[in-house]
Amino acid sequence: MGLSPKLQLKQSQSLVMTPQLQQAIKLLQFSNMELMDYVGEEVERNPLLEVGDNQDNSPADSNAGEAGAADNREDQARDDRRHEGEDGEKAASNTGADELLAQSGLQDEQGDAPLDTNYDNVFNHDSPGDQVDNNRDTGPGFDDMGSIRVSGRNDLPEQSFEQNLSGNISLQDHIEEQMNLEILDPTERIIARYMLDMLSEAGYLQDDVESIAARLECDVAQVEVVLKRLQGLDPVGVFARDLSECLKLQQAERDRLDPAMEAFLDNLDLLAKRDMRGLMRVCRVDQDDLKDMIAEIQTLNPKPGLAFGGETVQTLIPDVIVKKTTKGSWTVELNNDALPRVLLNRHYHLEIKGLSKSKEEKEFLSECLTSANWLVKALDQRARTILKVASELVRQQEDFFEKGIRFLRPMNLRMIAEAIDMHESTVSRVTSNKYIATNRGIFEMKYFFTSAIASSDEGEAHSAGSVKHQIRELIDAEDVKKILSDDKIVELLRSEGIDIARRTVAKYREAMRIPSSVQRRREKKAAL
């Protein structure tokens, strides 16, 4: 065996994760909001990209089977018609536009470089005097008295009444206005400002006094003094460290914080467990007094900070819409509002290509063109993949859409992947952060993937989601005098052909935040 160096040729196959492939994988798992943000950044970075109108059919419409290239040609033809010149010349096709620009040498009749035709609001370099003849009434920029007039496309949009309304005042702004009047010492104001930054949306202080004093390097007593003054601000109950303290502040404001009420608020855990006897013993009151105390506590606000404007609630926009046709079948289509329509402006590319002189400019333009082409194709492929997965999901869960959640079938990622010839990881990315609008509401796509529970009569397996729904129905329909234990629920489910263990019932019940039979009995007796 020789140990001399030598050259060998070896042929092998390997998967190389290029940056574009990695980004395409990320696009699959983006939600519609994340995708909008990403596309917006790309449009700002790439001058060849522009956002189209979502009113048109999406590139992956369920009723259209055109390829992505055909859609791009249609978009380009529409762009050419939109950028038609003011001389009334008929809009040409994409090829015709290329030839026209080549013949003209990217110059207009006056020899000036053409303006950016991507935009409709082209600035007019002509002075107002050049546009006005002897008859001042015909001038587009002047009225009969010679004053400036705005007309046509330059008209300012009328502002609605809602646009003149002021925004909601946040909790921090409301408290800061009071702090400027109540706290004048510079050191105390620094401590108060730090506590304001640690305030939650509900109005609770999210840190303890010792930690605040350690971070600000001051005495704990000084922090306590500032906290006491902050707790006296409006709304009553802010800067409390827990629910008990929040309710105590509100009761103290009403002058209702007597020893019995204070003991009651110190033992709210007994109220959560519906242990009325324990509460009467701790508060040293009778049953009637305890009922009055509970009724009084129910009038308080456990989250005083929520009365002020917080973050804007984002409306949930479904990615896929499922509808039932008149023939009884189900159609699946993509929601155009959740799909950004990105167009590649080749007309503008030809314009700036002729103006590029240096090597750096040409390389930058080529990179922008490649990136734009890839993004358009990647978005088209993403839309088609989502539609393909959603269509198969609806096909396998058709009984759910027809009859309800009791007929939800057990399903996993492999079942969908094998049916549409894709990898499980791809299906997982497609169904993450994606929502589907149905006749029974809006569901996350992951909702339909549930584990299987065996049948007791050797029939078809049951979905875990369906079993959870049946457990909730049994508990909601239980009699006050006959509270169902977990063993009894197991017996009832097995009578319906569901083979389930008691610990599984307990796990599902806790996941749905349903208390135990002992606590439910206390709650229902207290309600009576």
C-alpha positions as CSV (number, residue, x, y, z in Angstrom):
1,M,0.0,0.0,0.0
2,G,1.6,3.2,-1.2
3,L,1.6,6.4,0.9
4,S,2.3,8.8,-1.9
5,P,0.0,11.8,-2.7
6,K,-2.3,11.5,-5.7
7,L,-5.3,13.2,-7.2
8,Q,-8.8,11.5,-7.4
9,L,-12.1,12.6,-8.9
10,K,-15.2,11.7,-7.0
11,Q,-18.8,12.5,-8.0
12,S,-21.4,12.9,-5.2
13,Q,-24.7,14.6,-4.6
14,S,-25.3,17.0,-1.7
15,L,-27.9,19.6,-0.7
16,V,-26.4,23.1,-0.5
17,M,-28.5,25.6,1.4
18,T,-28.0,28.7,-0.6
19,P,-29.0,32.1,1.0
20,Q,-32.0,32.3,-1.4
21,L,-33.1,28.8,-0.4
22,Q,-32.8,29.6,3.3
23,Q,-34.8,32.8,2.8
24,A,-37.5,30.8,0.8
25,I,-37.8,28.4,3.8
26,K,-38.3,31.4,6.1
27,L,-41.0,32.8,3.8
28,L,-43.0,29.6,4.3
29,Q,-43.2,30.0,8.1
30,F,-43.8,33.8,8.0
31,S,-47.3,35.0,9.2
32,N,-49.1,37.4,6.9
33,M,-48.0,40.4,9.1
34,E,-44.4,39.3,9.1
35,L,-44.6,38.7,5.3
36,M,-46.0,42.3,4.8
37,D,-43.1,43.7,6.8
38,Y,-40.5,41.7,4.9
39,V,-41.9,42.7,1.5
40,G,-42.1,46.3,2.6
41,E,-38.4,46.2,3.4
42,E,-37.5,44.6,0.1
43,V,-39.5,47.2,-1.9
44,E,-37.7,50.0,-0.1
45,R,-34.3,48.4,-0.8
46,N,-34.9,47.3,-4.4
47,P,-35.9,50.1,-6.8
48,L,-37.2,47.5,-9.4
49,L,-40.0,46.3,-7.1
50,E,-43.4,47.8,-6.5
51,V,-46.5,46.7,-4.7
52,G,-49.4,45.8,-6.9
53,D,-53.1,45.9,-6.3
54,N,-54.4,43.1,-4.1
55,Q,-57.8,43.3,-5.8
56,D,-56.5,41.3,-8.7
57,N,-56.4,37.6,-8.6
58,S,-53.5,36.2,-6.6
59,P,-50.8,34.2,-8.4
60,A,-52.0,31.1,-6.7
61,D,-55.8,31.5,-7.1
62,S,-57.7,28.3,-6.5
63,N,-59.6,28.6,-9.8
64,A,-56.6,29.6,-11.9
65,G,-53.9,27.2,-13.0
66,E,-51.6,29.6,-14.8
67,A,-47.9,29.3,-14.2
68,G,-46.0,32.0,-12.4
69,A,-44.4,33.1,-15.6
70,A,-47.8,33.8,-17.2
71,D,-48.8,35.9,-14.3
72,N,-45.6,37.9,-14.5
73,R,-46.3,38.6,-18.2
74,E,-49.8,39.7,-17.4
75,D,-48.6,42.0,-14.7
76,Q,-46.0,43.4,-17.0
77,A,-48.5,44.1,-19.7
78,R,-50.7,45.8,-17.2
79,D,-47.8,47.9,-16.1
80,D,-47.0,48.9,-19.7
81,R,-50.6,50.0,-20.2
82,R,-50.5,52.0,-17.0
83,H,-47.3,53.8,-18.0
84,E,-48.6,54.7,-21.5
85,G,-47.5,58.2,-22.6
86,E,-49.6,61.3,-22.7
87,D,-49.6,61.5,-26.5
88,G,-52.4,58.9,-26.6
89,E,-50.3,56.2,-28.2
90,K,-51.7,52.7,-27.8
91,A,-49.9,50.7,-25.0
92,A,-47.6,48.1,-26.3
93,S,-46.8,44.7,-24.9
94,N,-43.7,44.0,-22.9
95,T,-41.7,43.2,-26.0
96,G,-43.0,46.2,-27.8
97,A,-42.1,48.4,-25.0
98,D,-38.5,47.0,-25.0
99,E,-38.2,47.7,-28.8
100,L,-39.7,51.2,-28.4
101,L,-37.2,52.1,-25.7
102,A,-34.3,50.7,-27.7
103,Q,-35.2,52.7,-30.7
104,S,-35.6,55.9,-28.8
105,G,-32.3,55.4,-27.0
106,L,-34.1,56.1,-23.7
107,Q,-34.6,59.8,-24.8
108,D,-37.8,61.7,-25.4
109,E,-38.4,64.1,-28.2
110,Q,-36.8,67.0,-26.4
111,G,-33.7,64.9,-25.7
112,D,-34.2,65.0,-22.0
113,A,-33.9,61.9,-19.9
114,P,-37.3,60.4,-19.2
115,L,-38.9,60.8,-15.8
116,D,-39.5,57.9,-13.4
117,T,-42.6,56.4,-14.9
118,N,-43.2,54.2,-11.8
119,Y,-45.0,57.1,-10.2
120,D,-48.1,59.1,-11.2
121,N,-47.3,62.2,-9.1
122,V,-44.6,63.4,-11.5
123,F,-43.4,66.9,-10.6
124,N,-44.1,69.5,-13.2
125,H,-41.0,71.6,-13.9
126,D,-43.0,74.2,-15.9
127,S,-43.6,77.4,-14.1
128,P,-47.2,78.6,-13.5
129,G,-46.7,81.4,-16.0
130,D,-45.9,78.9,-18.8
131,Q,-49.2,77.2,-18.3
132,V,-51.4,80.3,-18.2
133,D,-52.5,82.1,-21.4
134,N,-54.3,85.4,-21.8
135,N,-57.5,83.8,-20.6
136,R,-56.7,83.3,-16.9
137,D,-59.9,81.2,-16.4
138,T,-58.4,78.3,-18.4
139,G,-55.2,78.0,-16.4
140,P,-55.0,74.8,-14.3
141,G,-53.3,76.6,-11.5
142,F,-55.3,79.9,-11.2
143,D,-58.8,81.0,-10.7
144,D,-60.6,84.1,-12.1
145,M,-59.0,86.4,-9.4
146,G,-55.5,85.1,-10.1
147,S,-55.3,83.1,-6.9
148,I,-53.8,79.6,-6.7
149,R,-56.3,76.9,-7.3
150,V,-56.0,73.2,-6.7
151,S,-57.9,71.0,-9.0
152,G,-57.9,67.6,-10.7
153,R,-55.4,65.0,-9.5
154,N,-53.8,67.6,-7.2
155,D,-56.9,68.0,-5.1
156,L,-56.2,67.5,-1.4
157,P,-58.2,64.6,0.2
158,E,-60.9,65.7,2.4
159,Q,-60.1,64.9,6.0
160,S,-62.8,63.0,7.8
161,F,-64.0,63.8,11.3
162,E,-62.3,60.7,12.7
163,Q,-58.9,61.9,11.4
164,N,-59.2,65.1,13.5
165,L,-59.8,63.2,16.8
166,S,-57.0,62.9,19.2
167,G,-55.5,59.6,20.1
168,N,-56.2,57.7,23.3
169,I,-54.1,58.8,26.4
170,S,-52.0,56.0,27.6
171,L,-51.7,55.0,31.3
172,Q,-48.1,56.2,31.4
173,D,-49.0,59.6,30.0
174,H,-51.9,60.0,32.4
175,I,-49.7,59.2,35.4
176,E,-46.8,61.3,34.2
177,E,-49.0,64.4,34.1
178,Q,-49.8,63.8,37.8
179,M,-46.2,63.0,38.7
180,N,-45.1,66.4,37.5
181,L,-47.4,68.1,40.0
182,E,-47.1,65.7,42.9
183,I,-43.4,64.8,42.9
184,L,-41.0,67.8,42.8
185,D,-37.8,66.4,44.4
186,P,-35.3,65.4,41.7
187,T,-34.3,62.2,43.4
188,E,-37.8,61.1,44.0
189,R,-38.7,61.9,40.5
190,I,-36.0,59.6,39.2
191,I,-37.3,56.8,41.4
192,A,-40.9,57.5,40.2
193,R,-39.8,57.5,36.6
194,Y,-38.1,54.1,37.0
195,M,-41.3,52.7,38.7
196,L,-43.4,54.1,35.9
197,D,-41.3,52.2,33.3
198,M,-41.9,49.1,35.4
199,L,-45.6,49.5,35.3
200,S,-47.6,46.8,33.5
201,E,-50.5,47.4,31.1
202,A,-53.0,46.5,33.9
203,G,-51.4,49.0,36.3
204,Y,-49.3,46.6,38.5
205,L,-45.7,47.2,39.5
206,Q,-43.6,44.5,38.0
207,D,-40.7,44.6,40.4
208,D,-40.2,44.5,44.1
209,V,-39.0,47.4,46.2
210,E,-35.7,45.8,47.2
211,S,-34.6,45.2,43.6
212,I,-35.5,48.8,42.6
213,A,-33.5,50.2,45.5
214,A,-30.5,48.0,44.6
215,R,-30.6,49.1,40.9
216,L,-30.9,52.8,41.8
217,E,-28.5,52.5,44.7
218,C,-30.8,54.2,47.2
219,D,-32.5,53.3,50.4
220,V,-35.4,51.0,50.5
221,A,-37.3,53.4,52.8
222,Q,-37.0,56.1,50.2
223,V,-38.4,53.8,47.5
224,E,-41.3,52.9,49.9
225,V,-42.1,56.6,50.4
226,V,-42.2,57.3,46.6
227,L,-44.3,54.1,46.0
228,K,-46.8,55.3,48.7
229,R,-47.2,58.6,46.9
230,L,-47.5,56.9,43.5
231,Q,-50.3,54.6,44.8
232,G,-52.3,57.7,45.6
233,L,-52.5,58.7,42.0
234,D,-55.4,58.2,39.6
235,P,-56.7,55.6,38.8
236,V,-57.0,54.2,42.3
237,G,-55.2,50.8,42.5
238,V,-52.2,51.5,40.3
239,F,-48.6,50.6,41.4
240,A,-50.0,47.7,43.4
241,R,-47.7,44.7,43.6
242,D,-50.5,42.1,43.6
243,L,-54.3,41.7,43.4
244,S,-54.8,41.9,47.1
245,E,-52.9,45.2,47.4
246,C,-54.8,46.6,44.4
247,L,-58.2,45.9,46.0
248,K,-57.0,47.2,49.4
249,L,-56.1,50.6,47.8
250,Q,-59.5,50.8,46.3
251,Q,-61.3,49.9,49.5
252,A,-59.1,52.4,51.5
253,E,-60.2,55.1,49.0
254,R,-63.8,54.2,49.9
255,D,-63.0,54.1,53.6
256,R,-64.1,50.5,53.7
257,L,-60.8,48.8,54.7
258,D,-61.8,47.5,58.1
259,P,-60.1,44.5,59.8
260,A,-62.6,42.0,58.4
261,M,-62.2,43.3,54.9
262,E,-58.4,43.3,55.2
263,A,-58.4,39.7,56.4
264,F,-60.7,38.8,53.5
265,L,-58.4,40.4,50.9
266,D,-55.4,38.7,52.5
267,N,-57.0,35.3,51.8
268,L,-58.3,35.6,48.2
269,D,-57.0,32.1,47.6
270,L,-59.7,30.7,49.8
271,L,-62.3,32.6,47.7
272,A,-60.8,31.1,44.5
273,K,-61.3,27.7,46.0
274,R,-64.9,28.6,47.1
275,D,-63.9,27.7,50.7
276,M,-66.6,29.9,52.4
277,R,-66.3,28.2,55.8
278,G,-62.6,29.0,55.8
279,L,-63.3,32.6,54.9
280,M,-65.9,33.1,57.6
281,R,-63.5,31.6,60.1
282,V,-60.6,33.9,59.1
283,C,-62.7,37.1,58.8
284,R,-64.8,36.2,61.9
285,V,-68.1,37.1,60.1
286,D,-71.3,35.2,59.4
287,Q,-72.6,34.0,56.1
288,D,-74.7,37.1,55.4
289,D,-71.7,39.4,56.0
290,L,-69.5,37.3,53.8
291,K,-72.0,37.6,50.9
292,D,-72.0,41.3,51.3
293,M,-68.2,41.5,51.3
294,I,-68.1,39.3,48.1
295,A,-70.7,41.5,46.4
296,E,-68.7,44.6,47.4
297,I,-65.4,43.2,46.1
298,Q,-67.1,42.4,42.7
299,T,-67.7,46.1,42.2
300,L,-63.9,46.9,42.3
301,N,-61.6,47.0,39.3
302,P,-58.9,44.3,39.4
303,K,-57.0,45.9,36.5
304,P,-57.3,49.7,36.7
305,G,-54.7,50.4,34.1
306,L,-56.8,48.8,31.3
307,A,-59.2,51.8,31.4
308,F,-56.6,53.8,29.4
309,G,-55.6,53.3,25.8
310,G,-53.0,50.6,25.3
311,E,-51.7,48.9,22.2
312,T,-53.9,48.6,19.2
313,V,-55.5,45.2,18.8
314,Q,-54.5,43.7,15.5
315,T,-57.4,42.1,13.6
316,L,-56.8,38.5,12.8
317,I,-56.6,38.1,9.0
318,P,-57.1,34.5,7.7
319,D,-54.7,33.3,5.1
320,V,-57.1,30.8,3.5
321,I,-60.9,31.0,3.1
322,V,-63.1,27.9,2.9
323,K,-66.6,28.2,1.3
324,K,-69.3,25.8,0.4
325,T,-70.6,25.9,-3.1
326,T,-74.2,25.5,-4.2
327,K,-73.4,22.0,-5.3
328,G,-72.4,21.0,-1.8
329,S,-68.7,20.8,-2.3
330,W,-66.0,22.9,-0.5
331,T,-63.8,25.4,-2.3
332,V,-60.5,26.7,-0.9
333,E,-59.1,30.0,-2.0
334,L,-56.3,32.3,-0.7
335,N,-57.2,35.6,0.9
336,N,-55.9,38.4,-1.3
337,D,-55.8,40.8,1.7
338,A,-53.1,38.6,3.3
339,L,-51.0,38.2,0.2
340,P,-48.7,41.1,-0.8
341,R,-48.6,41.4,-4.6
342,V,-45.1,42.3,-5.7
343,L,-44.4,43.4,-9.3
344,L,-41.1,43.6,-11.2
345,N,-41.1,46.9,-13.2
346,R,-39.1,45.9,-16.2
347,H,-39.9,49.2,-17.9
348,Y,-38.1,51.1,-15.2
349,H,-35.2,48.6,-15.4
350,L,-34.7,49.3,-19.1
351,E,-34.6,53.0,-18.4
352,I,-32.0,53.0,-15.7
353,K,-30.0,50.2,-17.5
354,G,-29.2,52.6,-20.4
355,L,-28.1,55.2,-17.9
356,S,-25.8,53.0,-15.9
357,K,-22.2,53.8,-16.8
358,S,-19.8,52.4,-14.2
359,K,-19.3,48.7,-13.3
360,E,-20.6,49.2,-9.8
361,E,-23.9,50.6,-11.1
362,K,-24.3,47.7,-13.5
363,E,-23.6,45.1,-10.9
364,F,-26.0,46.7,-8.5
365,L,-28.7,46.8,-11.1
366,S,-28.1,43.1,-12.0
367,E,-28.2,42.2,-8.3
368,C,-31.5,44.0,-7.9
369,L,-33.0,42.3,-11.0
370,T,-32.0,38.9,-9.7
371,S,-33.3,39.6,-6.2
372,A,-36.6,40.9,-7.6
373,N,-37.1,37.9,-9.9
374,W,-36.4,35.5,-7.0
375,L,-38.8,37.3,-4.6
376,V,-41.7,37.3,-7.1
377,K,-41.2,33.5,-7.8
378,A,-40.7,32.8,-4.0
379,L,-44.0,34.5,-3.1
380,D,-45.8,32.7,-5.9
381,Q,-44.4,29.4,-4.7
382,R,-45.3,30.1,-1.1
383,A,-48.9,30.9,-2.1
384,R,-49.3,27.8,-4.1
385,T,-47.8,25.6,-1.3
386,I,-50.2,27.1,1.3
387,L,-53.1,26.5,-1.1
388,K,-52.0,22.9,-1.7
389,V,-51.7,22.1,2.0
390,A,-55.0,23.8,2.9
391,S,-56.9,22.0,0.1
392,E,-55.7,18.6,1.4
393,L,-56.5,19.6,5.0
394,V,-60.1,20.5,4.1
395,R,-60.4,17.2,2.1
396,Q,-59.4,15.1,5.1
397,Q,-61.4,17.1,7.6
398,E,-64.5,17.4,5.5
399,D,-66.7,15.9,8.3
400,F,-65.6,18.7,10.6
401,F,-66.9,21.4,8.3
402,E,-70.1,19.5,7.6
403,K,-71.1,18.2,11.1
404,G,-68.9,19.9,13.7
405,I,-66.1,19.4,16.1
406,R,-67.4,16.0,17.3
407,F,-66.4,14.6,13.9
408,L,-62.8,16.0,13.9
409,R,-60.6,13.2,12.6
410,P,-57.1,12.5,14.1
411,M,-54.5,13.8,11.7
412,N,-50.7,14.4,11.7
413,L,-48.2,16.1,9.5
414,R,-47.2,12.8,7.8
415,M,-50.8,12.2,6.5
416,I,-50.8,15.6,4.7
417,A,-47.2,15.3,3.5
418,E,-47.7,11.9,1.9
419,A,-50.9,13.0,0.2
420,I,-49.4,16.0,-1.5
421,D,-45.9,14.5,-1.9
422,M,-44.0,17.0,0.4
423,H,-41.8,16.7,3.4
424,E,-43.2,16.9,6.9
425,S,-41.0,19.9,7.7
426,T,-42.5,21.8,4.8
427,V,-46.0,21.1,5.9
428,S,-45.1,22.1,9.5
429,R,-43.7,25.5,8.2
430,V,-46.7,26.1,6.0
431,T,-49.2,25.5,8.8
432,S,-47.4,27.6,11.4
433,N,-48.9,31.0,12.1
434,K,-51.5,30.4,9.3
435,Y,-55.2,30.8,9.8
436,I,-58.1,29.4,7.9
437,A,-61.6,31.0,7.8
438,T,-64.5,28.4,7.8
439,N,-68.2,28.4,8.4
440,R,-67.5,27.5,12.0
441,G,-65.0,30.4,12.7
442,I,-61.4,31.1,12.2
443,F,-58.9,28.4,13.2
444,E,-55.2,28.1,13.2
445,M,-54.1,25.3,10.8
446,K,-52.3,23.6,13.6
447,Y,-55.7,23.1,15.3
448,F,-56.6,20.3,12.9
449,F,-53.6,18.2,13.8
450,T,-54.6,16.2,16.8
451,S,-53.5,12.9,18.2
452,A,-55.6,9.7,18.0
453,I,-57.4,8.0,20.8
454,A,-58.3,4.3,20.3
455,S,-61.8,3.2,20.0
456,S,-63.2,0.7,22.6
457,D,-65.2,-1.3,19.9
458,E,-62.3,-1.6,17.4
459,G,-63.8,1.1,15.3
460,E,-62.2,4.3,13.8
461,A,-59.9,6.2,16.2
462,H,-61.2,9.4,17.7
463,S,-59.5,12.8,17.6
464,A,-58.1,14.3,20.9
465,G,-59.8,17.6,20.0
466,S,-63.2,15.8,19.6
467,V,-62.7,14.0,22.9
468,K,-61.9,17.3,24.7
469,H,-65.1,18.8,23.3
470,Q,-67.1,15.9,24.6
471,I,-65.6,16.2,28.0
472,R,-66.5,19.8,28.2
473,E,-70.1,19.0,27.1
474,L,-70.4,16.4,29.8
475,I,-69.2,18.8,32.5
476,D,-71.3,21.7,31.3
477,A,-74.4,19.5,31.4
478,E,-73.8,17.9,34.8
479,D,-76.3,18.3,37.6
480,V,-75.4,20.3,40.7
481,K,-76.3,17.4,42.9
482,K,-74.3,14.9,40.7
483,I,-70.9,16.3,39.9
484,L,-69.1,14.1,37.5
485,S,-65.7,12.8,38.7
486,D,-62.9,11.8,36.3
487,D,-63.8,8.1,36.8
488,K,-67.4,8.8,35.9
489,I,-66.4,10.7,32.8
490,V,-64.2,7.8,31.7
491,E,-67.2,5.5,32.1
492,L,-69.4,7.7,30.0
493,L,-66.9,8.1,27.3
494,R,-66.3,4.4,27.1
495,S,-70.0,3.8,26.7
496,E,-69.7,6.0,23.5
497,G,-66.8,3.9,22.2
498,I,-63.8,6.0,23.4
499,D,-61.1,4.0,25.1
500,I,-59.5,6.6,27.4
501,A,-57.6,6.5,30.7
502,R,-58.6,8.5,33.8
503,R,-55.2,10.3,33.8
504,T,-55.8,11.4,30.2
505,V,-59.2,12.8,31.2
506,A,-57.6,14.7,34.0
507,K,-54.9,16.1,31.7
508,Y,-57.4,17.2,29.1
509,R,-59.6,18.8,31.8
510,E,-56.7,20.7,33.2
511,A,-55.6,21.9,29.7
512,M,-59.1,23.3,29.3
513,R,-58.8,25.0,32.7
514,I,-61.7,23.1,34.1
515,P,-61.5,22.7,37.9
516,S,-61.7,19.4,39.7
517,S,-65.0,17.8,40.8
518,V,-64.6,19.0,44.4
519,Q,-64.0,22.6,43.3
520,R,-66.8,22.5,40.8
521,R,-69.2,21.3,43.5
522,R,-68.2,24.3,45.8
523,E,-68.6,26.8,42.9
524,K,-72.0,25.6,42.0
525,K,-73.2,25.5,45.5
526,A,-71.9,29.0,46.0
527,A,-73.8,30.1,42.9
528,L,-77.0,28.8,44.3
